[in-house]
Amino acid sequence: YDQKFREQKNHLPNHSTRAPTEDWIKFRDSNLESELNEYQYFVTFWMEKYDSRDKLLIVMYEDLIDYDEGPIAATKIADFLGQTDGVEPIGREYIPCVWHAIVKYKEVVVSKSGIESENKERKLVPSSPDSLREGPTERPYNSQQLELLKNLVEGLIEQFHNDEEFVAIMSTYLETISSTVALD
């Protein structure tokens, strides 16, 4: 769902809210198939773009925003980018701190005196992080839509079955889809 467009249209701060469920449903019903086609094109494009897999890094979004996996994913990104001439990532020891400041920038911090405050001292890029939006996190699907999602993911797994990392990531998504209760 195009959150940024909705936020601009309603004069809301960037990266601040999720659309109400009823708006999501309207968007989903009008756009799901075209969005799935775009996703399939995007994935196929990048998976087939390079002859060598070492030129492609795949990072799962859910890992990137996870407290335990996020700093690990950020380190993978830094290491990958560091293989490029002229790119010198920050020291590995600083990556968890930078990850936390960028991804978890809205987190409430409790000081040694027990006073809660917004994490203001570590906002490295205050206007661009897109985490911790407020609003509903559940996005309902009916059984037909879940079947479309399942078929897409299974097809991508079949298409790129030789790439173990890709298959592992897509299998995680397939598990989520399979365990989602349809709202018919």
N, C-alpha and C positions, 0 to 999 in steps of 0.2 A: 504494500500500500504506500502510496507516495506521501509520506509523512511531511516532508519539507514543503510540498505544495500546499497541503492542508494548513500547516502552521503559518505560512505566509498569507494565505487567503484569509485566515482568521486573526491575523496580527498577533500571533503567539511567538514567543522566543524559539529560536531553532533548537531542535533536539530536546524539546520539553514535554511533549505529550504524544500519546497514541490516540488514534481515532476511536470514537465510540464503537461498540460492537455492531450497531445497526449500520453505521457508515462502512465498516469493514465488509459486512455481508453484501451490501450493494456493490462495492468494488469487486469483491470475490465473484459474485454472480455474473458480473459484466466482463470480467477480465481474466478469470482463472486459466482458461485454455490458452489464451495468447501469452500470458505470463509464463506458463509452463513451456510453451514453444520457445520463448525467449531464453528461458533458463537452460533448456536442452541445447540450444544454439550456442550459448555462452560457454557451457561446460565442454561441449564438443570442440569448439574453436580452440580453447586453451589446451585441452588434452591432446589435440592433434597438431598444434602449432610448432612444436619443437621436435627435432629428431632425437634429441637426448633428454631423458627425464630429469637430469641434473640441472637443466635450465628452467625448471618449473617447480615452484614451491606451492603446496596445497596446505592451507591452514583452515581449520574448521572454525567458523565464527563463534560457535558455542564454547570452543576451547579458548579462543582469544579473550572472551569476557569472563571466563571462570577464574575464581580466586586462585586455585591451585595450578590450573593449566595455562592461564593467561601469561604469566611471566615466562613460562617454558616456550609457549608459542611465540612470544615477542623475541625471545632469544634465537629461536629458529629463523625468524625474519631477519634479525640483525646479522646472523651468520650467513644467511643466503645473500643478502645485499652486500655484505663485506667481501664476497667473492668477485665483485665487480670492480674493475679498475677505477680508482678515484673515489670510491665510497669507503669511508672509514667510520663504522658504527661506534657508538659510545662503548665504553668498557662493559664487559659482561656483568660485572658486579653492580653496575648502576641500572641495568635493565629492569629489574623488579620495581625499583623506586619510580622510574619513569613510566613504566606500565601502569602502576597504581595511580600516579598523578593524572594520567591521560584517560584511562578507562574508568576508574572509580572516583572521578573528581567530585562527584556530588555527595560522597559518603560523609556521614557525620563522624566526627572525631571526638573522643572523650579525652580531655587533658588529664594530667597527673592529679589535678585538684578536683577531678570529677565533673568538670563543666563541659557540656556538650556544645559543639560548634560545627559549622560547616567547614569542610576541609578547604580553606582558602589559601593556605600557605604553599600548597603544592600544585596549584593550577598552572601547568606549563603552557597549555593551549586552551584557554578558557572558552573560546567561541566555537571550537570545532568538534570536540568529542561527541559521539552520539550514543552514549550509554545512559542507563537509568532513566528512561522516559517514564512519565507517569501515565496511568491509564490502564485499561484492561490488557492483560497479557494473553488471555485465551482467545484463540481464533477458531470458531466453529466451522466444521465441514460436514456435508452430508455424505452418505455412503458412495454415491456416484463420484463425487469430487475426491474422496479418499482413494477410490479405485484408480482415478486418473493419476493421482500423485504416486501411488504404489507402482503403477505400470511404467511411469516415467523413470522412477528410481531403479526399478528392476531392469529396464532397458539400458540405462546407463551402466549399471553394473555388468550386464552382459557385454555391452560394447567395449568396455575397458577392463575386462576381467583379468587381464595380465598385470594390471597395476595394483599391487597389494594395498598400498596406502589409500588409493582412491576407493577401492572396494570396501575397505574398513570404514572409511568415513561415510560412504553412501549406505552401508549396512546399518550404521547407527541411525541414519535418517529413516531407513526402511523400518527399523524396529519402532521408532517413534510413530510413524504413520500407522503401522499395524496395531499399535496399542491405543490409538486414538479412537474414542467412542464417537460414532457418527451421530449427528443430530438430525434425524429424519422426522 
